């Protein structure tokens, strides 16, 4: 079944191992996220400087970078998430409600993911991007609203100091991430539209042809070998 929401987490390590890595790589990524929606659209520096939604990590890429540096773990300077609801399902939501929906969705996913793993919710910041995407059937391009979330390498843990956070596929963390995201997006679509949207994700039923009806006295027709 086609996913209703795409989620992904990557990270920046503190050591530089090539282009896009280490502190320099994180700074460049944060600056890119602040001033661009996609590869082709650039926002002039100095404009829209308060683009980030700040939950304690910062409202400008420089502040976010500095806080990630302070709150890093031994192996992770920062986590970088992407949360992207399926464009065809978002198209069912009234256009003026879409930004608020994905902002609320992002915060619910962050908070439940950390609390379900026993952590307190860490400082984080995120930015909303808006781009067009081409559907697989080559129909009209669809709006693809998505958020980029930046979180530090550590998080508060009740009764202890901050602890390193690792997201491991082998331990089911990515599956948990997708499950939480899908749950909250499903609930939002049920609330804003109605449960009929689920039909868009039903597997097509392939009808099998009826076998020919045997006739005559030939036993091989009735009981094929």
N, C-alpha and C positions, 0 to 999 in steps of 0.2 A: 504494500500500500504506500502511495506517495505521502511523504511527510507533510504535516500541516505547518511545521515551523522548523527552521534550520538553526542549530546552535553549534557553536564551536569555541573551544578555548585553546589558546596558545600562550607562550610565555617568552619573556626576555630574561636571559641569564645575566648575571653581573659581569661575566668575563666576555671580552670581545673575541669572537671567533670568526670574524668576517663581516661582510657588509650586512647591515640591519641587525646586528647583535650588540650586546653589551650596553653600556650607558649611552653611547652615541646612537645606537640603533633605537633605543627606547625614546630618546629625545626627538629623533627624526620622525618616528611613528606618531608620537603625540602631536607634533607640529602639523604633520600631514592630516591627522584626524580633525584637528581644529579648523584648518583652512581649506579643506576639500571635502566634497561629497563623493567624488569619484575621480578617475584619472584625468578627466577632461575639464572639470569645472573647478576653478580656483577662486577662493575668497581672498580679497586683499587683506594683508596683514594690518591690524589696527581696526578692522571692521568685525563686528560680531564677536568680540573678544570674550563675551560671557556666554559662549555657546554651550559649554559643558553644564550638565546638571550635577551639582556638587553635593555629595553625601560625605563630606569630611576629607576628601583627598585633594580638592582644589578645583578652581573654576577657570584656570588658565593652564596651558600645557607646562609652563615653567614651574608653577606650584605643584602640579601633579607629579612632575618629574622629581622634584625635591622630596616630596613626601614618600614616593616609592623608594627613593634612595635610603631614606631614614627607616623605612619599615620592611626592607628586603629580608629575605632569608638567605641561607648559605648558597642555595642554588637558583633562587628565583628573585629577580629584581622586580618584576611585575607580571601579573596575569592580564592577558588581553582577550576579551570575549567578544563574540559576535552573536547577536540575537536577531533573527530575520524571519518574520512570519511569511507564510506562502503568499505571494502577490495575488493569486486568483481568489484566495479567501479574504484577504484584506480588501479586495475590490468590492466585496459584498457589504462592507461597512461604510456608512455615509462618510464622505470625504472629510468633513469637518471634525469627525470623531476619531479619525485614524491616528493623528499624532498623540492625542491623550491616551488612546488605547495602548500604543506601544510603549509609551513612557511608564504607564502603570504596570504593564506586563513585565517590563525589564526589572523594575524594582521588586515585584513579587517573586520573580525567578531568583534574583540575587539573594534575597532574604531567606527564602525557603531552602535554597541549595546549601547555604552555610549552616543554618540552624538544623537541618536534617542530618548534617555531618557532625553535629555537636559543638560547632563554633558559635560565637556571637558574630553578628553581622559586622564585617570590617568596614573601614573607610573605603569609599569608591566614588568614581565619577564616570559619567557616560555622556556620549554625544549622539544626537539623532542625525542620520544621513538619509537623504531622499534621492533616489535615482530611478531610471527606467530600465526595465529588463524585457527581453524578447521571449515570449512564450515558446514552448517547443513546437507548437502547431503553426508558428509564423503568423499568428493573429496580431492584433494591435498591441504595441508595447504596454506593459503594466507598470504602475508605480511600485517600487520596492523600498518601502520604509524599513530601516533597520537601525539598530543601535550598536555602538562600539563601547564596551565597558572596560574600564581599567581598574584593577584591584592590586593591592600590594602582595608581596610574597608571604606575608604572615597575617594571622587573624587572632583576635582575642579568644581565649578559651577559659571558660568559667573556672575559677579556683586556681588558675595558673597565670603565668605571664603569657605573652603572645607566643604562638606556635607556628611553625612553618606549615603551609598548606600545599599539598601536592595533589594533582588530579591525574589519576592513573587509570587507563582503560582496563587493565587487568583486574583492578579492584572494583570495577563497575561504576566509576565516577562519571564517565561520559554517558552511560545509560541512565543514571540518576538525573543528570543534567537534562537530557532529552525528555525524560518522563515528566519532570517538574514543568518544563517549558510547555510541553504538549497539554498537560492538565490545565494550566492557567489559560492558555489560548483557547482551548475547548470551552472552558467555562465562560470566557469573554464572548465568544461567538454565540453560544447558547443564549447569553443574556442580551446581546445587542441585536441579534438577528432572530433565529429560532433554530431548533435542532435539525431542521431540514437541510442545513448546509452539509451535514454529514454524508448526504447522498453523493456529493462530489468526490468523496474518498472511498466509496464502495467499490469493491472489485467487480469488474464486469462479469456477468454470468454467461458462460459459453454453453449454449444448448447443444447437447449431443444428439446426433440423428438417431431416430428410432430404427432398430434392426428390422429387416424385412420379415413379414409374417410368413412362417413356413406354410407350405401347401402340398398337397399330394401325399403319397404313401412312402416317400423316400425318407428313411430314418436319419440319413446324414443331414437332411435339412433341419430336422427337429433337434438333433443332438450332434452338433458339429464336433469333430475331433480336435 
